[in-house]
């Protein structure tokens, strides 16, 4: 099968809590994958549009967006834009997307609007990363129905496990009712502060409960990473040597290793 005809691996980056590093993970993991010659598409599925901003797409240049994908029946390539990173593309988002959940309610197969687009238009990419909104509404359900697997950024803080259990139940519901092949690709610990003993306790709890689903790589708190979006660049472009950039490079390497194992298992089956 040629790359042009191959189906991409689709990963939904999900956490119903905001401020956990979800968009930072989408933007920088995509950049790291592109850096090793993978053709990558980020679908900004969050009405805040932060992934679009972080990849250098000005608000004035978002005429066709992820809203149009799910509600106006446009082709994927019509809404896709190049980014500052070679091999990395984005479907931007605007605040219009915030009304999409209400507008989709009356539509047939409303949970599959995004999947229908990606099933017919997404050939040629190696990876598609969907940056989901911080909720478990119909937009996120669309992403889960379209995805092969879920990547969960998890902030090292007190309520992390409580929110994670809710998310896992949602993933199981989607697997049972909408997408039987959906799995958890991995859980990545974000905003990690090794000076904080509580962070270590959260890490132990998460690894104890989820085992090898939790990536070895952890994403530290890092000032340079928080500065990068204001410059319209991923942290890996803004400062490749900062601790956060190095962590995302390690995460990409670990993800690719897991993906190779997954492909072996699929081939064997």
N, C-alpha and C positions, 0 to 999 in steps of 0.2 A: 504494500500500500504506500503510495507516495505521500509526502508531507502535504501536498496541496489537497489531497482527498481525505486525509486522516482527520479523525475527530479530536478536538482538544480535550485536555483534562480541565474540568470546570470545578473550581473551588470557591465556595461561598465563605466569606470571612464575616463571622457572625458573633455578636454579643448584644443582648438586649439592653445592657447598661452603656451609657455614654461615657466618654473620657477614659477608655481602657486601652487606647492605642490601636484601635481597629483600623482606622484610615491610615495611620502611620505604618502599620503592618502591611496593608494592601499596597501602598505606594512603594515602599522600600523593598518588600519581598519581590514585587514585580520587577523593580529595577535590577535587583540582584540576579533574577532569572534571565532577564534580557542581557545582562553582562556576560552570561555564559552561552550566548547565541540561541536562546530560546525566543520564539516569537510570542509575545505576551499581549493580552488585551485586558485592561482594567475597565469594568463596567461600574461607573459611579451610580449606585442605587440608593444613595442617601440624599434627601432633598437639601441638606446643607451644602452639598457640592464641594466638600473639602478635598476629596481626592482629585477632583478636577483642578482646583486651585493649586494643590501640591504638585501637580504635573504640568503646571505652567499654562493652563487654559483660562484665559481671561473671561470674565462674565459676559463681556460683549461678544465673545466668539462661541457662544453656546446656542446657536440657532436650532440645531437638531440635537436631541438629548435622549436619555434613557426613558423619559416620559413618552416620547414619540415611538420608541420601540414597542412599548407595551400597550399603547392606546391608539396610535395612528398608523399601525401596520406598515412602517417603513422598514427597509432592509437594513441589516446591521452596518454595512459599509457606508450607508448614507449618514449615519450618526457618528461614525468613528473618525477620530482625529489623531494625527501624529503627535508625539510628545518630544521633549528635548532629549529623550533617551532613545538611541537607535534600537529598533526592534520592539519598542514599547508603544502601544496605542491605547487610547482611552475613548470611551463613550461618556461624555460629560453629563452632569446633572444640574438642574436649577430648582428653585423653590417650587416651581410648577409641579414637581413630582409629589409634593405633599398632598395634592388633591387626587392623586392616582388611585389610592386605595378605595376612596368613595366611588370614583368613576368606574372602577373595575367590578364593583359588587354585582352589578346587573348583567355582566357579560358571561357568555358561555365559556366554560373551562377557564374561569378567571384565575385559577391557581397556576395555569400553564402558559400564561401569556409570554413570559420571558423564554420559557423552554421552547415554544414554537418557533421563535425567532432564531434561537441558537441552534436548534436541530437542522435548520435549513440554510443558515448563513455563516456558520462559524468555522468552516473548514479552513485549514491553513495555519491556524494558531496552535502552538504547543500547549499554552495555558491561558485560561480565562479566569481572572480573579474578580469576584463580585463583592464590592464594598457595600455591605448592607446597612440599613438605617438602625439606630439604637432602639429597636422595638421588635416584637414578634408578630407584627401585623401582616397584611396581605402582600406587601412588597417583599418582606423576608421570606414568606412562604413561597412566593414565586421563585426566589433565588434558590431555596432548598429543593424545590421541585425540579429545577434545571440542573442542579449541581451533581457531580460525582461524589463529592465529599465536602466536609465542613472543616474549616480551620478556625479555632477559637482563641482569640487573644484574651488573656485573663490577668487582670490587674492584681498585684499582690496586696490585697487589703481584706478587711474583716468579713465583708459580705460576699466575697468572691464565690465561695463554694455554694452558698444558698442560691445565688443567681444562676450558677452553672448547672445545678440540678434541674432547675426549671427549663433551661435551654435544652438539656439532654432529653427531657421528656418531650419537648416540642420536636426535636429531631426524630425521636422514636415514633411520634405520631405521624410525621411526614413520611417516614420510611414505611409504616404500616398502610397508609392510605393513599399516598401520592407517588412515592419514589422508592421502590423496594431496594434499589442499589445504593442508596445514600448511606455513607459512613462518616466517621470522624477521622479526618486525616491526621489531626494532631491538635494539641493544646499548647499554646506558647505563653509563658509567663512574661508579663510586661511590667514596666515601671519598677524594675527590680532594684532594690537598694540593699546591698549586702551588709551595710552598716547597721541595718535595722533587724533586731532579733525577731521581731514579729514577721518580717518578710520570710525569714528562714522557716518559721513555724507554718506559715501558709504554704510554702513550697513543699514541706514535708507532708502536709495534709493532702494536697492535690496529688502529689506523686504516689502517696500511699493508697489513694482511692482509685486513681485512673492509670497507675502503672506506666507502661511504656507508651501510652497515648500522649504523654507529656513530653515535649521536646527537651532534649538535653540543653539546647541553646536557650538562654534567657536574655530578655531585652532590658538593659539597664535604664534608669532615669538618666537623661542626657540633655544638656542645654542646647548643644548644637543641633540635635534632632528637632527640638521645638522651634528653633530659629528658621529651619530650612523652608517650611511652607510659605513664610512671608516673602521669600525670594522666588517662589514658583518653581522650586527644585526639590527632588527627593534628597534626603540626607546623604545618600551615597554619592550624589553629584556635588552637593554643597560642601561636604567635608567627609571624604572617603575614609580618613584616618581616625575619625572620632569613634568612641566606644560603641555608640549605637549603630553606626554603619557596619563596623566589624561584626557586631552581633547578628545583623540581618544577613550578612554574607554567610555566616555560619549556619543560620537558620535555612537559607536557600539550599545549602549543601546537604543539610540533614533532610530537608523535604524531598530533594531529588533522589536521595538514597531510598527513602520510604517509597517514593513513586516507582522506582525500579523494582523494588520488592513486590509492590502491588501488581505491576505488569507481569512479573513472573508468575504470581499466583493466578492471575486471570488467564494467562496462556496455558498453565498447567490444568486449569479447570476445563 
